[in-house]
Amino acid sequence: MKPVKILHTSDWHLGHELSGHSREAEHDAFLGWLLDELEEQACDVLLVTGDLYDMANPPVSAQQRLYAFIANARNRLPHLQIIMIGGNHDSALRIDLPGALVDERVYLVGGLPKKNRQPDFERICIPLENSEGQVAAWLGAIPFCRPGDLGKESLEELYAETTRQLLARANGLPVVLTGHLHVAGGDVSELSERRIVIGGEEAHAASLFSKDVTYGALGHLHRPQQIAGPSLVRYAGSPFPLSVTERNYKHSVTSVTLTPDTPVVQELSIPRVVPFLRIPNGTPRCLDDVVKELEALPVETLPRDQQPFLEVSVLMETAEPHLQARILNALEGKSVRLTRINRVVQQSGHLGSLADQRQELADLQPEKVFEALHERKYATSPDTSLERAFAELLLLAETADPTLSKAD
């Protein structure tokens, strides 16, 4: 039997802005490249493992971009199966809603499918066809699961039962299991990936994907990477940097050919159409040195959406009341888009208060702020029970779906 070829991608974050700068041109370039690769690689399945949108209530342009891509892919590749699951940034209902309007080869799984309040494995388990129309593998489409999705069942139990259901249907064929979650051992970006539970407790064991799973297809972490575990498990990663901390990532999509034996995996590098600059490129320097380097940038006339993103990092040796003005003056006429000015303060003495740390607001992590405030008020770190209570509140706040009404 001819094998199935999957192209695994993730974390598109349609509608994303970086410090107020649109990413639409980058998304258009990526989606155009992706269509060409699907055709050139003769793929049977496109699998997108969550965070299609950057927010639960995305702009209309982002939704139009997704629907136009699906239509173009179906027109160019009539045989292609398209499977898209919801992520923690997505509204489950918004992903599910167009399902009635697409054909039978497009599967939109925004939230965990249920029937009589139990997981609906008839919808979760999807047969994958090869280019000859034969079912040559099975896929378990598990999206990001919010606390209310599981009921009394644990995530481990859901994955174990889904694997059992897949194996019963597959009858020896390869099985694929998806997920949008943080698996232990994954490398996390500092700024753009939401740490929704304190102390890494959101990291699930790689044993969610048992040795019987041929390929575990993950989304949520933006660096393409393989996770050590009982089976082959990979994060596809995002199509381009979603923060300055990801500028050195080698973004790619993953091609997976499900042979009867070991799957054949290949990373396909995504062209980067907009560069990321950091000045200075190494250790932060004083304002005078930084201004000189900014003034030395070439004067180029580029369309706004093609201009490089720029992060400026300044070593603060003393108060600099005109810091922002001097940087903006130095950038006058330069074809760059400033994302942030990172003020780095040399520390001396204790680091106990928030004021001492002098961090940028955008860089603060909620759990760190909570811990620092507790230490400042009570002169001790919060205990485990309090950390867990805060973690639950943070999880609810970060993953709340604004499209759900109180009645829902």
C-alpha positions as CSV (number, residue, x, y, z in Angstrom):
1,M,0.0,0.0,0.0
2,K,1.2,3.5,-0.9
3,P,2.1,5.6,2.2
4,V,0.5,8.8,3.4
5,K,2.5,12.0,3.3
6,I,1.6,14.7,5.9
7,L,2.8,18.2,6.0
8,H,2.7,19.3,9.7
9,T,2.7,23.0,10.5
10,S,1.5,25.0,13.5
11,D,1.1,28.3,15.4
12,W,0.2,30.5,12.5
13,H,-1.1,33.2,14.8
14,L,-3.1,35.0,12.0
15,G,-3.8,38.5,13.0
16,H,-0.6,38.8,15.0
17,E,1.0,42.2,15.5
18,L,4.5,42.9,16.8
19,S,4.5,46.1,18.9
20,G,1.7,47.4,16.8
21,H,3.3,46.4,13.5
22,S,1.2,44.2,11.1
23,R,2.4,40.8,10.1
24,E,0.0,40.4,7.2
25,A,2.6,40.5,4.4
26,E,4.6,37.8,6.2
27,H,1.5,35.6,6.6
28,D,0.7,36.1,2.9
29,A,4.2,35.1,1.9
30,F,4.2,32.1,4.1
31,L,0.7,30.8,3.0
32,G,1.7,31.3,-0.6
33,W,4.9,29.3,-0.1
34,L,3.0,26.6,1.8
35,L,0.6,26.1,-1.1
36,D,3.6,25.7,-3.4
37,E,5.2,23.2,-1.0
38,L,2.1,21.1,-0.6
39,E,1.9,20.7,-4.4
40,E,5.7,20.2,-4.9
41,Q,5.9,17.6,-2.1
42,A,2.8,15.8,-3.3
43,C,1.3,15.9,0.2
44,D,-1.8,13.9,1.0
45,V,-2.6,15.7,4.3
46,L,-2.1,19.2,5.7
47,L,-2.1,19.2,9.5
48,V,-2.2,22.4,11.5
49,T,-1.8,21.8,15.2
50,G,-3.4,24.9,16.8
51,D,-3.2,28.6,17.3
52,L,-4.5,29.4,13.8
53,Y,-5.3,32.8,15.2
54,D,-3.4,35.1,17.5
55,M,-6.4,35.8,19.7
56,A,-9.9,34.3,20.4
57,N,-11.6,37.3,18.6
58,P,-9.3,37.8,15.6
59,P,-9.8,40.6,13.0
60,V,-11.9,40.0,10.0
61,S,-8.8,40.1,7.8
62,A,-7.3,37.2,9.6
63,Q,-10.4,35.1,9.2
64,Q,-10.6,36.0,5.5
65,R,-7.0,34.9,5.1
66,L,-7.6,31.5,6.7
67,Y,-10.8,30.8,4.6
68,A,-9.1,32.0,1.4
69,F,-6.2,29.7,2.1
70,I,-8.5,26.7,2.6
71,A,-10.3,27.5,-0.7
72,N,-7.1,27.9,-2.6
73,A,-5.7,24.7,-1.3
74,R,-8.8,22.7,-2.1
75,N,-8.9,24.2,-5.7
76,R,-5.2,23.5,-6.4
77,L,-5.1,20.1,-4.6
78,P,-8.5,18.4,-4.7
79,H,-7.1,15.2,-3.1
80,L,-5.7,17.0,-0.1
81,Q,-7.1,16.4,3.3
82,I,-6.9,19.5,5.6
83,I,-7.0,19.0,9.4
84,M,-6.9,22.0,11.7
85,I,-7.2,21.9,15.5
86,G,-7.7,24.7,18.0
87,G,-5.0,26.1,20.2
88,N,-5.0,28.1,23.4
89,H,-5.1,31.4,21.5
90,D,-8.1,30.2,19.5
91,S,-11.8,30.3,20.2
92,A,-13.0,26.8,19.9
93,L,-16.4,27.9,18.6
94,R,-14.8,30.2,16.0
95,I,-12.7,27.3,14.6
96,D,-15.7,24.9,14.7
97,L,-18.3,27.2,13.2
98,P,-17.4,27.0,9.5
99,G,-17.3,23.2,9.6
100,A,-20.7,23.0,8.1
101,L,-19.6,25.1,5.1
102,V,-16.6,23.1,4.1
103,D,-16.4,19.7,2.3
104,E,-15.7,16.3,3.7
105,R,-12.0,16.6,3.2
106,V,-11.6,19.6,5.6
107,Y,-11.7,18.8,9.3
108,L,-11.9,21.8,11.7
109,V,-11.6,20.7,15.3
110,G,-11.7,23.8,17.5
111,G,-12.7,22.1,20.8
112,L,-12.8,18.5,22.0
113,P,-15.6,16.8,20.1
114,K,-18.3,15.4,22.5
115,K,-21.4,13.3,22.3
116,N,-23.6,13.0,25.4
117,R,-20.9,14.8,27.4
118,Q,-18.3,12.2,26.5
119,P,-15.5,12.4,23.9
120,D,-16.9,11.7,20.5
121,F,-14.3,9.3,19.1
122,E,-16.1,9.0,15.8
123,R,-15.2,12.7,15.2
124,I,-11.8,12.6,16.9
125,C,-10.5,9.6,14.9
126,I,-10.0,10.5,11.3
127,P,-8.9,8.1,8.5
128,L,-6.0,9.4,6.3
129,E,-6.0,8.5,2.6
130,N,-3.1,8.1,0.3
131,S,-2.9,9.5,-3.2
132,E,-4.8,6.4,-4.4
133,G,-7.7,7.0,-2.1
134,Q,-6.9,4.2,0.2
135,V,-7.1,4.6,4.0
136,A,-3.4,4.2,4.9
137,A,-3.3,5.7,8.4
138,W,-5.5,7.0,11.2
139,L,-5.2,10.3,13.1
140,G,-6.5,11.3,16.5
141,A,-7.4,15.0,16.4
142,I,-7.1,16.3,20.0
143,P,-7.1,20.1,20.2
144,F,-6.1,22.3,23.2
145,C,-8.2,21.2,26.2
146,R,-9.5,23.7,28.6
147,P,-10.3,22.7,32.2
148,G,-14.0,22.3,31.5
149,D,-13.4,20.1,28.4
150,L,-12.3,17.1,30.3
151,G,-14.8,16.7,33.1
152,K,-13.7,13.9,35.5
153,E,-11.4,12.5,32.9
154,S,-7.7,13.4,33.0
155,L,-5.7,14.5,30.0
156,E,-3.7,11.3,30.4
157,E,-6.8,9.2,30.3
158,L,-8.1,11.0,27.2
159,Y,-4.9,10.4,25.3
160,A,-4.8,6.7,26.4
161,E,-8.3,6.1,25.3
162,T,-7.8,8.0,22.0
163,T,-4.8,5.8,21.3
164,R,-6.8,2.7,22.1
165,Q,-9.6,3.8,19.7
166,L,-7.1,4.6,17.0
167,L,-5.4,1.3,17.2
168,A,-8.7,-0.6,17.1
169,R,-9.5,1.2,13.8
170,A,-6.1,1.2,12.3
171,N,-5.7,-2.6,12.3
172,G,-1.9,-2.3,12.0
173,L,-1.8,0.9,10.0
174,P,0.3,3.9,11.3
175,V,-1.4,6.2,13.8
176,V,-0.9,9.9,14.4
177,L,-1.9,11.7,17.6
178,T,-2.1,15.5,17.8
179,G,-1.9,18.0,20.7
180,H,-1.6,21.6,21.5
181,L,0.2,21.7,24.9
182,H,3.5,22.0,26.6
183,V,5.3,18.7,26.7
184,A,8.2,18.3,29.2
185,G,11.5,18.9,27.5
186,G,10.3,21.5,25.1
187,D,12.2,24.7,24.6
188,V,10.0,27.7,25.5
189,S,10.3,31.2,24.1
190,E,10.7,33.9,26.7
191,L,8.1,36.4,25.4
192,S,5.6,35.1,23.0
193,E,4.5,31.7,24.5
194,R,2.1,32.1,27.3
195,R,3.2,30.4,30.5
196,I,-0.2,29.6,31.9
197,V,0.7,27.7,35.0
198,I,3.3,28.5,37.6
199,G,6.6,26.6,37.8
200,G,6.2,24.6,34.6
201,E,3.4,22.5,36.0
202,E,1.6,22.8,32.7
203,A,4.4,20.6,31.1
204,H,2.9,17.2,30.5
205,A,5.0,14.0,30.2
206,A,5.9,12.8,26.8
207,S,4.4,9.4,27.8
208,L,1.0,10.9,26.6
209,F,2.3,9.6,23.3
210,S,2.8,5.8,23.8
211,K,5.1,3.6,21.9
212,D,2.2,2.5,19.7
213,V,1.8,6.1,18.3
214,T,3.7,6.4,15.0
215,Y,3.9,10.2,15.1
216,G,2.9,12.8,17.7
217,A,2.1,16.1,16.1
218,L,2.4,19.0,18.5
219,G,1.7,22.7,18.5
220,H,2.1,25.5,21.1
221,L,5.9,25.9,21.3
222,H,7.3,28.0,18.5
223,R,10.8,26.4,18.0
224,P,10.7,23.3,15.7
225,Q,11.9,20.5,17.8
226,Q,11.7,16.8,18.6
227,I,10.7,15.6,22.1
228,A,12.4,12.6,23.7
229,G,9.8,10.0,24.6
230,P,8.4,6.5,23.8
231,S,7.5,7.6,20.3
232,L,8.4,10.1,17.6
233,V,6.9,13.5,18.8
234,R,7.6,16.8,17.2
235,Y,6.7,20.5,17.5
236,A,6.3,21.9,14.0
237,G,6.9,25.5,15.3
238,S,5.6,28.8,14.0
239,P,6.2,30.1,10.5
240,F,8.3,33.1,11.5
241,P,9.4,34.8,14.7
242,L,6.6,36.0,16.9
243,S,8.9,37.9,19.2
244,V,12.5,39.2,19.2
245,T,13.5,36.3,21.4
246,E,12.7,34.0,18.4
247,R,14.8,35.8,15.8
248,N,17.4,33.0,15.7
249,Y,14.9,30.1,15.4
250,K,15.2,28.1,12.2
251,H,11.5,28.1,11.3
252,S,10.2,25.2,9.2
253,V,7.4,22.9,8.5
254,T,7.7,19.1,8.9
255,S,7.1,16.6,6.2
256,V,6.2,13.1,7.5
257,T,5.8,10.1,5.3
258,L,4.0,7.3,7.2
259,T,5.7,4.2,5.9
260,P,4.8,0.7,7.3
261,D,8.1,0.8,9.3
262,T,9.8,4.0,10.6
263,P,8.2,7.3,9.4
264,V,10.4,9.4,7.2
265,V,10.7,13.0,8.6
266,Q,12.1,16.0,6.8
267,E,12.2,19.7,7.9
268,L,11.4,22.1,5.1
269,S,12.9,25.6,5.9
270,I,10.5,28.5,5.5
271,P,12.0,31.6,3.8
272,R,12.1,34.6,6.0
273,V,10.9,37.7,4.2
274,V,11.5,40.2,7.0
275,P,14.7,40.3,9.0
276,F,15.0,40.9,12.7
277,L,17.8,43.2,13.9
278,R,19.1,43.8,17.4
279,I,21.3,46.8,18.2
280,P,23.8,46.2,19.7
281,N,23.9,42.6,18.5
282,G,25.8,41.4,21.6
283,T,26.2,42.9,25.0
284,P,24.1,46.0,25.7
285,R,26.1,49.3,25.5
286,C,25.7,52.8,26.7
287,L,23.3,55.2,25.0
288,D,26.0,57.2,23.1
289,D,27.4,54.0,21.5
290,V,23.9,52.8,20.6
291,V,22.9,56.1,19.0
292,K,26.1,56.0,16.9
293,E,25.2,52.5,15.7
294,L,21.7,53.5,14.8
295,E,22.9,56.5,12.9
296,A,25.1,54.3,10.9
297,L,22.2,52.2,9.6
298,P,21.8,52.5,5.8
299,V,19.1,54.7,4.5
300,E,16.9,52.5,2.3
301,T,13.5,53.0,0.8
302,L,11.5,49.9,1.6
303,P,7.8,49.4,1.7
304,R,6.6,49.5,5.3
305,D,5.7,45.8,5.5
306,Q,9.1,44.8,4.2
307,Q,11.1,46.9,6.7
308,P,13.2,44.9,9.3
309,F,12.1,44.7,12.9
310,L,14.5,46.3,15.3
311,E,15.1,45.9,19.0
312,V,17.3,48.4,20.8
313,S,19.1,47.4,24.0
314,V,20.7,50.2,26.2
315,L,22.9,49.7,29.2
316,M,21.6,52.2,31.8
317,E,24.6,53.5,33.8
318,T,22.7,56.6,34.9
319,A,19.3,58.3,34.4
320,E,18.6,59.0,30.7
321,P,15.6,61.4,30.5
322,H,15.9,61.8,26.7
323,L,16.7,58.2,25.9
324,Q,13.6,57.6,23.7
325,A,13.9,60.9,21.9
326,R,17.5,60.3,21.1
327,I,16.8,56.9,19.7
328,L,13.9,58.0,17.6
329,N,15.9,60.9,16.2
330,A,18.7,58.5,15.3
331,L,16.2,56.4,13.4
332,E,14.7,59.2,11.5
333,G,14.6,58.3,7.8
334,K,15.8,54.7,8.4
335,S,13.8,51.8,6.9
336,V,13.3,49.9,10.2
337,R,10.3,49.2,12.5
338,L,11.2,49.7,16.1
339,T,9.7,46.9,18.3
340,R,11.0,47.9,21.7
341,I,13.7,49.7,23.7
342,N,15.1,47.3,26.3
343,R,16.6,49.2,29.2
344,V,19.2,47.0,31.0
345,V,20.1,48.2,34.5
346,Q,23.3,47.1,36.2
347,Q,22.2,45.6,39.5
348,S,23.8,46.3,42.9
349,G,22.6,45.2,46.3
350,H,19.5,43.2,46.8
351,L,17.0,42.3,44.1
352,G,14.0,41.9,46.3
353,S,11.6,44.4,45.0
354,L,9.9,45.0,41.7
355,A,11.4,48.5,41.5
356,D,14.9,47.1,41.7
357,Q,14.5,44.9,38.7
358,R,13.5,47.7,36.3
359,Q,11.9,45.3,33.8
360,E,9.9,46.3,30.8
361,L,6.2,45.8,31.4
362,A,5.9,43.5,28.4
363,D,8.6,41.3,29.8
364,L,6.9,40.6,33.2
365,Q,5.5,37.2,33.7
366,P,2.3,37.1,35.9
367,E,3.6,34.3,38.2
368,K,6.9,36.3,38.8
369,V,4.9,39.5,39.7
370,F,2.7,37.5,42.1
371,E,5.7,35.9,43.8
372,A,7.5,39.3,44.1
373,L,4.5,41.1,45.5
374,H,3.9,38.3,48.1
375,E,7.6,38.4,49.2
376,R,7.4,42.2,49.5
377,K,4.2,42.1,51.6
378,Y,4.8,39.0,53.7
379,A,8.6,38.7,53.5
380,T,8.2,35.1,52.3
381,S,7.5,33.2,49.1
382,P,3.9,31.9,48.6
383,D,3.3,28.3,49.7
384,T,2.4,25.6,47.2
385,S,-1.4,25.8,47.8
386,L,-1.4,29.5,47.2
387,E,0.7,29.1,44.0
388,R,-1.7,26.5,42.8
389,A,-4.7,28.7,43.5
390,F,-3.1,31.6,41.6
391,A,-2.2,29.2,38.8
392,E,-5.8,28.1,38.4
393,L,-7.0,31.7,38.2
394,L,-4.3,32.5,35.7
395,L,-5.2,29.5,33.6
396,L,-8.9,30.5,33.5
397,A,-8.0,34.1,32.6
398,E,-5.5,33.1,29.8
399,T,-7.7,30.4,28.2
400,A,-11.2,32.0,28.7
401,D,-13.1,32.0,25.4
402,P,-14.8,35.4,25.0
403,T,-17.2,34.0,22.5
404,L,-18.9,31.9,25.1
405,S,-21.8,33.6,26.9
406,K,-22.8,33.0,30.5
407,A,-25.6,30.8,29.4
408,D,-23.0,28.5,27.6
